Amino acid sequence: MIYQKDSISFPETNRYSQIFEYMFVLSKGKPKTTNIIKDRKNLDYIRTNGKKRIKGRERQSDGTLTDSKKGNLLKEYGSRFNIWRISAGYNKSTKDKIAFEHPAIFPEQLCADHIITWSNPGDLVYDPFMGSGTTAKMAKLNNRKYMGSEISSEYCKIIDERLKD
């Protein structure tokens, strides 16, 4: 998956600016939990007020294609694609001013969306490099338990401040 930033911090002068990061979702076997976010407006649905119908085709184990038995596959909202465009930067990533004392924070929405997708309420979310505590904050706000590791005492103070409420 790819996280596409909507802006850059420091424009490059001698190369193209980096506006994306890879997001790896690692799992031993099939992921235990998958809650796919369906927030992408389906333009065909909107244009036709939901009257347009589409029917998919499914590939069978022998390689042939058959009409899907799932009925109308056209819904108002579809699953996201694997490129997530998320706002980043000052006052976009978070409203927590103290978080910006860390040099490389992740946007809260990015963390929240991954937590929602790959875990259920009550599950434990672990962040091995807590940084400014964004993952812990989003786990807490989305009714997950959290645990993390951070070697920097300076960053631990930021985390404590963000999680105290």
C-alpha positions in Angstrom: 0.0 0.0 0.0 1.1 3.6 -0.5 0.5 6.7 1.7 0.5 9.7 -0.6 1.1 13.0 1.2 -0.9 16.0 0.0 2.0 18.4 0.5 5.8 18.5 1.0 7.7 20.0 3.9 10.8 21.2 2.0 10.7 21.4 -1.8 13.7 19.8 -3.4 15.9 21.8 -5.8 18.0 19.1 -7.4 15.5 16.1 -7.6 11.8 15.3 -7.6 10.1 15.7 -4.3 9.2 12.6 -2.3 5.4 12.6 -1.7 4.7 9.0 -0.8 5.7 6.3 1.6 5.2 2.6 1.3 2.9 1.0 4.0 3.6 -2.7 4.6 0.9 -4.9 6.1 2.7 -8.0 7.4 0.9 -11.1 8.5 1.8 -14.7 9.1 -0.7 -16.3 6.8 -4.1 -14.6 6.2 -4.7 -11.5 8.4 -6.8 -12.4 11.5 -8.9 -9.3 11.1 -9.8 -7.3 8.0 -12.3 -4.4 8.2 -12.0 -2.8 4.7 -12.9 0.9 4.7 -15.6 1.7 2.1 -15.5 5.5 1.8 -14.7 5.9 -1.9 -17.7 7.4 -3.7 -18.7 5.4 -6.7 -19.1 7.9 -9.5 -21.3 5.7 -11.7 -23.7 5.2 -8.8 -23.8 9.0 -8.2 -24.3 9.8 -12.0 -27.2 7.4 -12.3 -28.8 7.8 -8.9 -28.1 4.2 -8.2 -30.1 3.0 -11.2 -27.1 1.7 -13.2 -26.5 -2.0 -12.5 -23.2 -3.8 -12.9 -22.6 -7.5 -12.7 -19.1 -8.8 -12.2 -17.5 -12.0 -13.5 -15.6 -14.4 -11.4 -12.7 -16.6 -12.5 -13.2 -20.2 -11.7 -10.5 -22.6 -10.6 -10.2 -24.0 -14.1 -9.6 -20.5 -15.5 -13.0 -19.9 -17.0 -15.1 -16.8 -16.3 -18.7 -17.0 -15.1 -21.3 -14.3 -14.2 -21.2 -13.5 -10.6 -24.0 -14.8 -8.4 -23.5 -11.8 -6.1 -26.1 -9.7 -7.8 -25.7 -6.0 -8.3 -22.1 -5.1 -7.4 -22.6 -1.3 -7.8 -22.9 0.4 -4.4 -22.8 4.0 -3.4 -19.5 3.6 -1.7 -16.7 1.3 -2.7 -13.6 0.0 -1.0 -10.6 2.2 -1.0 -7.8 1.6 -3.4 -4.3 0.8 -2.1 -3.1 4.4 -2.4 -4.3 6.5 0.5 -4.0 10.3 0.2 -3.9 11.8 3.6 -3.4 15.4 4.7 -0.1 15.9 6.5 1.8 18.9 8.0 1.2 21.4 10.7 -2.4 21.5 11.9 -3.3 18.7 9.4 -1.6 15.7 10.9 -2.9 16.5 14.4 -4.2 19.4 16.5 -1.8 18.4 19.3 0.8 21.2 19.2 3.2 19.2 21.4 3.4 16.4 18.8 5.3 18.6 16.4 8.2 18.6 18.9 8.9 15.2 17.2 10.6 15.5 13.8 8.6 12.9 11.9 5.0 12.4 13.1 2.4 10.3 11.2 -1.0 11.8 10.5 -3.6 10.6 13.0 -6.0 9.7 10.3 -3.4 7.3 8.7 -2.9 5.5 12.0 -6.6 5.4 12.8 -7.5 4.0 9.4 -4.9 1.2 9.7 -6.1 0.4 13.3 -9.7 0.2 12.2 -8.8 -1.9 9.2 -6.6 -4.5 10.9 -8.0 -4.8 14.4 -11.3 -4.9 16.3 -12.4 -3.0 19.4 -10.7 -4.5 22.4 -7.7 -5.8 20.4 -4.1 -4.9 21.4 -2.2 -2.6 19.1 1.6 -2.6 19.5 3.9 0.1 18.2 7.6 -0.8 18.5 8.8 2.8 17.8 6.2 5.1 19.5 7.8 8.4 18.5 5.1 11.0 19.4 2.5 8.5 20.4 0.1 8.8 17.4 -0.6 5.1 17.2 -1.3 4.8 20.9 -3.6 7.9 20.8 -5.6 6.5 17.9 -5.8 3.0 19.4 -7.2 4.6 22.6 -9.7 6.7 20.6 -10.8 3.7 18.6 -11.4 1.5 21.7 -8.3 -0.6 21.3 -5.7 -1.4 23.9 -2.2 -0.3 23.1 1.4 -1.1 24.1 4.6 0.4 22.7 8.3 0.9 23.1 10.3 4.2 22.8 13.9 4.6 23.7 14.0 8.4 23.8 12.9 9.9 27.2 12.3 13.2 25.3 9.7 11.5 23.1 8.2 9.7 26.1 7.3 13.1 27.5 5.5 14.0 24.3 3.7 10.6 24.4 2.7 11.1 28.1 1.3 14.6 27.3 -0.7 13.4 24.3 -2.2 10.4 26.2 -3.0 12.1 29.6 -6.5 13.1 28.6 
